[in-house]
Amino acid sequence: MRELENHEIQRRGNIPADRGQRVILRKATLQSALDR
C-alpha cells in the first residue's frame, strides 16, 4: 500500500504546476502513515 502511495506522489510530481499539491499530498501521506 505504501508503494502505491509513493507511486501516486511521483506521478503527480511530474507536473511542475502541481508542486504545491504534491507537498500537501506528501504531508497527508506521511500523516496517514503515522496514523497507522
N, C-alpha and C positions, 0 to 999 in steps of 0.2 A: 504494500500500500504506500509506503514511504517513497518507493522508486517511482510510482505512478505520479505522485505529487511533485517530485523533483522534475520529472519529465515535463509536467504541465508548466512549471516555473520556467524551465529552459525554453519551451516552445513559445511562451508569451514573451520571454526575454528577448526573442529575436526581433521584436518590433520596438525600435527605439522610442517611439511616441508613448509606449506603454510602460516606460521605465518606472514612473511613479506608481502605476498599478502593480507592477512586479514587486516593488518594495512592500506594498500593502499586502499582496498575496503571500509574499515570503514571511512577513510578520505573522499573518494569520496561520500559515502552515506551521511555523515554529511554535506558535501558541497552542495549536491543536495537538502538536506532538508532545508538548509539555503536559497538556490536559490528559493525555493517555497515561 
